[in-house]
């Protein structure tokens, strides 16, 4: 996503950008319709501009418990400072992008990509109450109940129970 100097100088407010994900390397993450929606505002800041807004994505995922495909909308706040101040740039702050007075545009693609990847949860669930798959027959427990777990007793701890009973 490129913002041109004219957009920055106009101090755009709540402008919607539709971004194609074809040019982003998202490590196999599936974005619905291959499009992101980004709403951005620009303000004047010390030695540059401040860009802030929201990034909305509709992600198609597979549940880690039941393997069902589901869609989830994720929102991330964007807060970027464009500056030619070397003290800010050398601070290794991810939200500071070097921007000089001679630049015609600023490319925010890598920051957008990072925000999307940082929104990815450690565990993708279709719902917080997902029951997952039956360990024995593999049926989706959210759709159908099976009798596998109730009919097969868990014998893993029987030896330990006998040992404790002997001791008492």
C-alpha positions as a Python dict, from the first residue, in 0.01 Angstrom:
ca = {
    (1, 'X'): (0, 0, 0),
    (2, 'X'): (147, 330, -106),
    (3, 'X'): (51, 666, 38),
    (4, 'X'): (148, 957, -182),
    (5, 'X'): (276, 1291, -58),
    (6, 'X'): (-45, 1458, -178),
    (7, 'X'): (-250, 1227, 49),
    (8, 'X'): (-26, 1309, 344),
    (9, 'X'): (-39, 1684, 282),
    (10, 'X'): (-420, 1676, 255),
    (11, 'X'): (-428, 1514, 602),
    (12, 'X'): (-679, 1252, 491),
    (13, 'X'): (-934, 1149, 751),
    (14, 'X'): (-1090, 801, 777),
    (15, 'X'): (-1013, 715, 417),
    (16, 'X'): (-1084, 354, 321),
    (17, 'X'): (-822, 162, 125),
    (18, 'X'): (-884, -181, -25),
    (19, 'X'): (-556, -374, -42),
    (20, 'X'): (-493, -683, -253),
    (21, 'X'): (-316, -965, -68),
    (22, 'X'): (-163, -1105, -387),
    (23, 'X'): (156, -905, -332),
    (24, 'X'): (185, -991, 38),
    (25, 'X'): (371, -1302, 156),
    (26, 'X'): (134, -1416, 432),
    (27, 'X'): (288, -1760, 501),
    (28, 'X'): (-14, -1953, 374),
    (29, 'X'): (-274, -1745, 558),
    (30, 'X'): (-600, -1742, 359),
    (31, 'X'): (-768, -1403, 332),
    (32, 'X'): (-1126, -1411, 203),
    (33, 'X'): (-1157, -1247, -140),
    (34, 'X'): (-780, -1174, -125),
    (35, 'X'): (-859, -823, 2),
    (36, 'X'): (-792, -626, 319),
    (37, 'X'): (-971, -312, 429),
    (38, 'X'): (-770, -36, 590),
    (39, 'X'): (-915, 291, 721),
    (40, 'X'): (-647, 557, 770),
    (41, 'X'): (-619, 912, 898),
    (42, 'X'): (-311, 1136, 877),
    (43, 'X'): (-198, 1405, 1120),
    (44, 'X'): (104, 1632, 1127),
    (45, 'X'): (367, 1516, 1379),
    (46, 'X'): (713, 1638, 1478),
    (47, 'X'): (944, 1603, 1176),
    (48, 'X'): (680, 1420, 972),
    (49, 'X'): (336, 1264, 989),
    (50, 'X'): (139, 1027, 1209),
    (51, 'X'): (-73, 766, 1033),
    (52, 'X'): (-335, 585, 1237),
    (53, 'X'): (-639, 374, 1173),
    (54, 'X'): (-773, 20, 1157),
    (55, 'X'): (-691, -285, 950),
    (56, 'X'): (-982, -528, 897),
    (57, 'X'): (-927, -878, 761),
    (58, 'X'): (-1164, -1167, 698),
    (59, 'X'): (-955, -1480, 744),
    (60, 'X'): (-1047, -1833, 641),
    (61, 'X'): (-901, -2082, 888),
    (62, 'X'): (-921, -2446, 986),
    (63, 'X'): (-1012, -2513, 1349),
    (64, 'X'): (-727, -2675, 1541),
    (65, 'X'): (-970, -2895, 1739),
    (66, 'X'): (-1235, -3008, 1490),
    (67, 'X'): (-1071, -2923, 1153),
    (68, 'X'): (-1381, -2733, 1036),
    (69, 'X'): (-1322, -2442, 796),
    (70, 'X'): (-1451, -2113, 938),
    (71, 'X'): (-1430, -1739, 869),
    (72, 'X'): (-1319, -1489, 1127),
    (73, 'X'): (-1293, -1110, 1112),
    (74, 'X'): (-987, -964, 1282),
    (75, 'X'): (-919, -597, 1350),
    (76, 'X'): (-585, -437, 1427),
    (77, 'X'): (-500, -78, 1514),
    (78, 'X'): (-232, 89, 1307),
    (79, 'X'): (-18, 367, 1448),
    (80, 'X'): (280, 474, 1235),
    (81, 'X'): (508, 774, 1247),
    (82, 'X'): (672, 892, 926),
    (83, 'X'): (980, 1091, 1010),
    (84, 'X'): (1325, 1194, 897),
    (85, 'X'): (1444, 1225, 1259),
    (86, 'X'): (1741, 985, 1292),
    (87, 'X'): (1694, 951, 1669),
    (88, 'X'): (1346, 803, 1615),
    (89, 'X'): (1456, 585, 1323),
    (90, 'X'): (1762, 443, 1501),
    (91, 'X'): (1547, 355, 1801),
    (92, 'X'): (1449, 28, 1620),
    (93, 'X'): (1085, 112, 1673),
    (94, 'X'): (872, -86, 1427),
    (95, 'X'): (617, 195, 1406),
    (96, 'X'): (865, 454, 1277),
    (97, 'X'): (923, 467, 902),
    (98, 'X'): (1191, 682, 745),
    (99, 'X'): (1037, 947, 525),
    (100, 'X'): (1227, 1243, 387),
    (101, 'X'): (1102, 1565, 233),
    (102, 'X'): (1210, 1446, -112),
    (103, 'X'): (1008, 1120, -108),
    (104, 'X'): (699, 1117, -331),
    (105, 'X'): (532, 829, -148),
    (106, 'X'): (571, 589, 141),
    (107, 'X'): (520, 214, 103),
    (108, 'X'): (339, 64, 404),
    (109, 'X'): (314, -289, 262),
    (110, 'X'): (562, -448, 502),
    (111, 'X'): (391, -291, 805),
    (112, 'X'): (49, -410, 689),
    (113, 'X'): (192, -761, 637),
    (114, 'X'): (344, -764, 987),
    (115, 'X'): (16, -653, 1145),
    (116, 'X'): (-174, -933, 971),
    (117, 'X'): (78, -1198, 1080),
    (118, 'X'): (83, -1066, 1437),
    (119, 'X'): (-297, -1099, 1456),
    (120, 'X'): (-267, -1475, 1398),
    (121, 'X'): (-359, -1653, 1724),
    (122, 'X'): (-160, -1942, 1868),
    (123, 'X'): (-467, -2163, 1851),
    (124, 'X'): (-733, -2115, 1585),
    (125, 'X'): (-1076, -2220, 1711),
    (126, 'X'): (-1412, -2209, 1533),
    (127, 'X'): (-1564, -2121, 1871),
    (128, 'X'): (-1434, -2106, 2226),
    (129, 'X'): (-1666, -2397, 2314),
    (130, 'X'): (-1541, -2625, 2034),
    (131, 'X'): (-1550, -2989, 2150),
    (132, 'X'): (-1311, -3116, 1881),
    (133, 'X'): (-1295, -3465, 1736),
    (134, 'X'): (-1354, -3795, 1914),
    (135, 'X'): (-1017, -3952, 1990),
    (136, 'X'): (-1145, -4298, 1895),
    (137, 'X'): (-1383, -4272, 1598),
    (138, 'X'): (-1292, -3921, 1474),
    (139, 'X'): (-1647, -3782, 1461),
    (140, 'X'): (-1688, -3406, 1504),
    (141, 'X'): (-1823, -3374, 1860),
    (142, 'X'): (-1983, -3036, 1778),
    (143, 'X'): (-2217, -3207, 1530),
    (144, 'X'): (-2269, -3557, 1668),
    (145, 'X'): (-2221, -3724, 2003),
    (146, 'X'): (-2070, -4069, 2006),
    (147, 'X'): (-2045, -4332, 2277),
    (148, 'X'): (-1680, -4415, 2225),
    (149, 'X'): (-1541, -4236, 2528),
    (150, 'X'): (-1817, -4348, 2764),
    (151, 'X'): (-1799, -4713, 2653),
    (152, 'X'): (-1420, -4742, 2662),
    (153, 'X'): (-1294, -4695, 3013),
    (154, 'X'): (-961, -4521, 3059),
    (155, 'X'): (-734, -4792, 3199),
    (156, 'X'): (-411, -4594, 3190),
    (157, 'X'): (-415, -4518, 3562),
    (158, 'X'): (-531, -4855, 3696),
    (159, 'X'): (-180, -4970, 3796),
    (160, 'X'): (-120, -4651, 3986),
    (161, 'X'): (-457, -4679, 4163),
    (162, 'X'): (-370, -5036, 4272),
    (163, 'X'): (-34, -4916, 4401),
    (164, 'X'): (-198, -4639, 4606),
    (165, 'X'): (-462, -4881, 4742),
    (166, 'X'): (-189, -5126, 4859),
    (167, 'X'): (-3, -4846, 5032),
    (168, 'X'): (-311, -4735, 5227),
}
